[in-house]
Amino acid sequence: MGKKYLIANWKMQLSINESRSLAQELVERLALIKTDTSIVVCPSGPVLSQVAGVIRGSDLLLGAQNSFWEDRGAYTGEVSPANLKELGCSFCLVGHSERREYLGETDEMVGRKVAALLTQDITPIICIGETEDERDDGRREEVLVQQLSLALADAFRQPHNGQHFIVAYEPIWMIGSGQMIESEDVIASAQLIRKTLNELCTAAVADKFCTVIYGGSVDTINLSGFLSCSGIDGALVGGTSLTADNFMSLVEIASRS
Ligand code: PGA
């Protein structure tokens, strides 16, 4: 694809006021620089509409952290993809490892969510990645292929009609850990993701409509290294996205890369 993405995952780390002020500061500082990188912020659910108001008319794009697979119905507590669209979300994280671990989100659920988001023309950011044990047991490839295949199974039952989707490779042992991962491992995973996509939906569709990004302890020191990995066109950032100074440093690094 070529276009770069920097996606801020604020998780459940900020109050409503903190979220609003961070969004406001990003809007003001982004207006002062030139960047070709697409910058997406993913606030927590209850804050989405307020942040949507703050960033309206700016270059910042809005993403949600979760959605359900039905637009409407008796699903207490769930998040409607149609409502996300109404709020102005153009992106949504799906299958983040924290949701898989704490909320029991399965590969099948991820697949249904991806299909529902695409129907709403919301770009799913599909998070896949192996645990430390799976890596040590030499099961990384198997895990990534399974997660990706099931994430796209429902969506690819229909002919692809031009929607963009993002795959975020997030080794679970890297998230929030500050550990190091070798570039070769990131490149090998990006290649595996591409190969799997080519088999799932043809290389022509995958090349044109899918962006692969990296996530897990991305910071101002290591971002340029990740962005120079072949096959990686952006980053999903948790901790380093929580202050305007840190996140704007990442934006500047991405814009120069
Ligand atoms: P981190 O989180 O940058 O704090 O490791 C990334 C993520 O969970 O998406």
Residues whose N, C-alpha, C, O or C-beta is under 5 A from the ligand:
A	BS01	PGA	N9 M174 I175 G176 S177 G215 G216 S217 V218 L236 V237 G238 G239 T240
